[in-house]
Each structure stands twice: as C-alpha cells, then as structure tokens.
C-alpha cells in the first residue's frame, strides 16, 4: 500500500503554494476597482440598448472591457512597483513583496489587455475596442508616468476612468452620441472629489513615494478641498443630463439631484474642516453615490 503524504511532501506543499499564487495574480488585477468597471460598462451597455439587450453580447462586451481594465491594472503595478514599495497601503502588493516576478506580471497583464481588446473587436465593434485601447494607452503611457511629475495627472487619469460606461454604450449602440457623452461626463466629474478624498487620507504615503498630489504640495488641503467642491458642484447639473438626453425619466432626475446635492454637501464639509473624518465621509459618500446613480438610471430607463 502506498504511504500517505507526509507534512513536508510535495503533494501537500504544492496546493497551498498554487492557491497563494492564484490569489496573488487575482490581486494584481485590482478586483475591487475592476468591479466598478464591470458595473459601469454593464450600465452603459444596458442604457445604450434600444429595447431589451442581448444577454450574451452584453456579457461579452463587459468581459472584454473588464479584461482590458484588469490588464491595465497589472501593467500599472509593473511600472509603479518601486513606488508601491514605499507606501504602507501598497507595499504588500504581489510585485513589491516579490510574490510575483516582473516578467510573469508583464506577460499576464499584456495577455489580459490583448484578450480583452480581441473580445471587443470580435463580439462588440471596432469603436468600442478603439475606446478600450484609448483607455489603456492614456492610463499607462500618459497618466501613470505623469503621476510622478504633476498633480494635474489626477484630471488626466479621470479620462480612462470615465471611459468604461462609454465603451459599454458604444458596444451596444455602435456610436458615441449625447447619451454616451453624458455617462462619460458623470463618471469623469465624480472621480475628482473621490480622488481628492483619497489623496488627503493617504497624503503621507504619497509624499513618501514622491507623488506630487494636491494634498502633498498643499499640506493644508485648501487646493484639494476646493477641487472637490468645484467638481462635485459641476456634477449636480451634469447628473441630470441623462433625463435631458432621453435615457432616463423624472424619477431618476429627482434621485440624481438628491444624491448629487448630498455629495456636494460632503465636499463642502471637507473644505470647511479639512481632516481625516470629513475626507473619509466624502470618500464613502462617493463610493455609495455611483452605484445608486446607476441603479436609479437603469430602473427609470425610458
């Protein structure tokens, strides 16, 4: 009879190592952030469809967008592995912690991005794939290196961050029009107060890594909080654009007005009292805001 594997046998050691490696590769894709990409692109696809969307085509378009976003996240960490090692909240990521090798991460990220683009070309349309490629290029070639040089990088980074709902929209409708532009504008404006709250909460980390965020170059937080107020105020009328464009109805407009007013109030509170508590409230308020907006828009689709 064969002996059972001992505590140190390869059969027992290999399984946990494999599980750990798989978890590290999943972590590289930033699944929590990618969940927002999935939700936004799915909302864009559904809202852009005239009538009832084809569930399979919608799933394929969302999957393609998610794969491109996941690939971008991995390749971003390849580029920023040195600065990630300097920040408390990122030093345990798989690359700075040496749990995944640089060549493996590069191949993995590239394969995800290429696979996502191919899926969009094959199962959606060329315009959706072109927008996904634009997302990848702006995020990796412009925003990522720009982060080390100027706080304006936040505005540049908001462009690829706002493209997933537009990719979903164009995947279903085959064109960029007022409705798709409205979705892009909402997510673009929403990101600024969200990022300003994050930059304040982790300003020491960003300073240690040499990132010139507004909360770093202006330690008192006046500029960061001012940006949060300005963009959240601009978001209020823009959030009503889907009703004007005929995407959603009156119920959505009322919901959007209430949500956007609440977000602007949190930004104003942060500007008046610049501390971790008000920044955290703005951060969590922004996290809640977007999913509720998508739900209201989808539920009240005309």
C-alpha positions in Angstrom: 0.0 0.0 0.0 1.3 3.5 -0.8 2.4 5.7 2.0 0.2 8.8 2.7 1.9 12.1 2.0 3.8 13.5 5.0 3.6 17.0 6.3 6.5 18.0 4.1 5.7 16.1 1.0 5.4 17.9 -2.4 1.7 16.9 -2.6 0.8 19.0 0.4 3.2 21.9 -0.2 2.2 22.4 -3.8 -1.5 23.0 -3.2 -1.2 26.0 -0.8 1.6 27.5 -2.9 -0.6 27.2 -6.0 -3.6 28.8 -4.2 -1.4 31.6 -2.9 0.0 32.2 -6.4 -3.5 32.3 -7.9 -4.6 34.8 -5.2 -1.6 37.0 -6.0 -2.5 37.1 -9.7 -6.1 38.0 -8.8 -4.8 40.8 -6.5 -2.8 42.2 -9.4 -6.0 42.8 -11.3 -7.4 45.0 -8.5 -10.7 43.2 -8.4 -12.5 45.7 -6.2 -11.6 48.5 -8.6 -12.5 46.3 -11.5 -15.9 45.6 -10.1 -16.7 49.3 -10.6 -15.5 49.0 -14.2 -17.8 46.0 -14.7 -20.8 47.8 -13.2 -20.2 51.0 -15.2 -19.7 49.2 -18.5 -22.7 47.0 -17.9 -24.8 50.1 -17.1 -23.5 51.8 -20.2 -24.4 48.8 -22.4 -27.9 48.4 -21.0 -28.7 52.1 -21.2 -27.3 52.3 -24.8 -29.5 49.4 -26.0 -32.7 50.2 -27.8 -35.2 47.6 -26.4 -34.0 44.5 -24.5 -30.3 43.8 -24.6 -28.9 40.5 -25.8 -27.6 39.0 -22.5 -24.7 37.1 -24.2 -23.5 40.0 -26.2 -23.7 42.3 -23.2 -21.7 39.8 -21.1 -19.1 39.5 -23.8 -18.7 43.3 -24.1 -18.5 43.8 -20.3 -16.0 40.9 -20.1 -13.8 42.5 -22.8 -13.9 45.8 -21.0 -13.1 44.2 -17.7 -10.1 42.3 -19.2 -8.6 45.5 -20.6 -9.1 47.2 -17.3 -7.5 44.3 -15.4 -4.6 44.2 -17.8 -4.1 48.0 -17.3 -4.1 47.5 -13.5 -1.4 44.8 -13.7 0.8 46.8 -16.1 0.4 49.9 -13.9 1.7 47.9 -10.9 4.6 46.7 -13.1 5.5 50.3 -13.7 4.9 51.5 -10.2 6.5 48.6 -8.3 9.3 50.8 -6.8 6.9 53.5 -5.5 4.4 50.9 -4.3 7.2 49.5 -2.1 7.5 52.9 -0.4 3.8 53.2 0.6 2.3 51.5 3.6 -1.0 50.7 1.8 0.7 49.2 -1.3 3.9 47.7 -0.1 2.3 44.3 0.4 1.1 44.1 -3.2 2.5 41.0 -5.1 5.2 42.8 -7.0 6.9 44.9 -4.3 6.5 42.0 -1.9 8.2 39.7 -4.6 5.4 37.2 -4.6 5.1 37.5 -8.4 8.0 38.0 -10.7 8.3 41.0 -13.0 8.3 39.0 -16.3 5.3 36.9 -15.2 3.3 40.0 -14.2 4.2 41.8 -17.5 3.1 38.8 -19.6 0.0 38.3 -17.5 -1.1 42.0 -17.8 -0.4 42.1 -21.5 -2.3 38.9 -22.2 -5.4 40.2 -20.3 -5.3 43.5 -22.2 -4.9 41.9 -25.6 -7.5 39.3 -24.9 -10.0 42.0 -23.9 -9.4 44.0 -27.0 -9.7 41.0 -29.2 -13.0 40.1 -27.5 -14.4 43.6 -28.1 -13.3 43.5 -31.7 -14.9 40.1 -32.3 -18.1 40.4 -30.3 -18.8 44.1 -30.0 -17.5 46.6 -32.6 -14.4 48.4 -33.6 -15.4 51.7 -31.9 -15.8 50.0 -28.5 -12.4 48.3 -29.0 -10.8 51.6 -30.0 -12.1 53.3 -26.9 -10.8 50.4 -24.8 -7.4 50.8 -26.4 -7.5 54.6 -25.8 -8.2 53.8 -22.1 -5.2 51.5 -21.9 -2.9 54.0 -23.7 -3.9 57.1 -21.7 -3.7 55.2 -18.4 -0.3 53.6 -18.9 1.5 55.9 -21.3 0.3 59.3 -20.0 -1.3 59.1 -16.6 1.0 56.6 -14.9 4.3 58.4 -15.6 2.6 61.8 -15.2 1.7 61.0 -11.6 5.3 61.5 -10.6 5.5 64.9 -12.0 2.4 67.0 -11.5 -0.9 67.0 -9.6 -2.7 67.6 -13.0 -2.3 63.9 -13.5 -5.4 63.4 -11.5 -7.5 65.1 -14.2 -5.8 63.0 -16.9 -6.4 59.8 -15.0 -10.1 60.6 -14.8 -10.3 60.2 -18.6 -9.6 56.5 -18.7 -11.5 56.1 -15.5 -14.6 57.5 -17.2 -14.4 55.5 -20.4 -15.9 52.1 -19.3 -19.6 53.3 -19.4 -18.9 54.9 -22.8 -17.3 51.6 -24.0 -20.4 49.8 -22.9 -22.7 52.3 -24.6 -20.8 52.1 -27.9 -20.6 48.3 -27.7 -24.5 48.3 -27.7 -25.3 51.3 -29.9 -22.3 51.4 -32.2 -21.8 55.1 -31.9 -20.9 57.9 -29.5 -23.7 60.4 -29.0 -25.2 62.7 -26.4 -26.3 59.8 -24.1 -22.9 58.2 -24.1 -21.2 61.5 -23.6 -23.4 62.2 -20.6 -22.4 58.9 -18.9 -18.7 59.7 -19.5 -19.1 63.2 -18.1 -20.8 62.0 -14.9 -18.1 59.5 -14.1 -15.3 62.0 -15.0 -16.6 64.6 -12.6 -17.4 62.1 -9.9 -13.8 60.9 -9.8 -12.3 64.2 -8.7 -13.9 64.6 -5.3 -13.4 60.8 -4.8 -9.7 61.2 -5.6 -9.3 64.3 -3.5 -10.6 62.5 -0.5 -8.2 59.6 -1.1 -5.2 61.9 -1.7 -5.9 63.6 1.7 -6.4 60.3 3.6 -3.1 58.9 2.2 -1.1 62.1 1.8 1.8 60.8 4.0 2.1 57.7 1.8 2.0 59.8 -1.4 4.6 62.1 0.0 6.9 59.2 0.9 6.6 57.8 -2.6 7.3 61.2 -4.2 3.8 61.7 -5.8 3.0 65.4 -6.0 -0.7 65.1 -5.2 -2.6 68.3 -4.3 -2.7 67.2 -0.7 1.1 66.8 -0.8 2.0 70.1 -2.5 -0.6 72.0 -0.4 -0.4 70.3 3.0 -3.2 72.4 4.4 -5.6 70.9 1.9 -7.1 74.1 0.5 -6.5 73.2 -3.1 -7.6 69.6 -2.8 -10.8 70.5 -1.0 -11.5 73.3 -3.4 -11.3 70.9 -6.3 -13.6 68.5 -4.5 -16.2 71.3 -4.2 -15.9 72.6 -7.7 -16.2 69.2 -9.4 -19.0 68.0 -7.1 -20.9 71.2 -7.8 -20.4 70.7 -11.6 -21.6 67.1 -11.2 -25.0 68.2 -9.9 -26.4 69.6 -13.2 -24.4 67.1 -15.4 -26.0 64.2 -13.4 -29.4 65.4 -14.7 -28.2 65.1 -18.4 -29.5 61.5 -18.9 -33.0 62.8 -18.4 -32.5 65.6 -20.9 -30.9 63.1 -23.3 -33.9 60.8 -23.0 -32.0 57.9 -21.3 -33.9 58.1 -18.0 -37.0 59.8 -16.7 -38.2 62.1 -13.9 -37.7 59.6 -11.1 -34.1 59.3 -12.0 -33.7 63.1 -12.2 -35.1 63.6 -8.7 -32.8 60.8 -7.4 -29.8 62.2 -9.1 -30.5 65.7 -7.7 -30.7 64.4 -4.2 -27.6 62.2 -4.5 -25.5 65.0 -6.2 -26.6 67.5 -3.6 -25.6 65.2 -0.8 -22.2 64.6 -2.4 -21.6 68.3 -2.9 -22.5 68.8 0.8 -19.9 66.3 1.9 -17.3 68.0 -0.3 -18.2 71.4 1.2 -17.9 69.9 4.7 -14.5 68.6 3.8 -13.5 72.1 2.6 -14.6 73.7 5.8 -13.0 71.2 8.1 -10.1 69.5 6.4 -9.4 66.4 8.5 -9.4 62.7 8.1 -13.0 62.3 9.3 -14.5 64.7 6.7 -12.3 63.2 4.0 -13.4 59.7 4.9 -17.0 60.8 4.8 -16.5 62.2 1.3 -14.8 59.0 0.2 -17.5 56.7 1.4 -20.2 59.1 0.1 -18.6 58.9 -3.3 -18.4 55.1 -3.2 -22.1 54.9 -2.5 -23.1 57.6 -5.0 -22.2 56.0 -8.3 -23.9 52.6 -7.8 -27.0 54.3 -6.5 -27.0 56.5 -9.6 -26.6 53.6 -12.0 -29.5 51.7 -10.2 -31.8 54.8 -10.5 -30.9 55.3 -14.1 -31.4 51.7 -15.1 -34.6 51.4 -13.1 -36.0 54.6 -14.7 -34.8 53.9 -18.3 -37.2 55.3 -20.8 
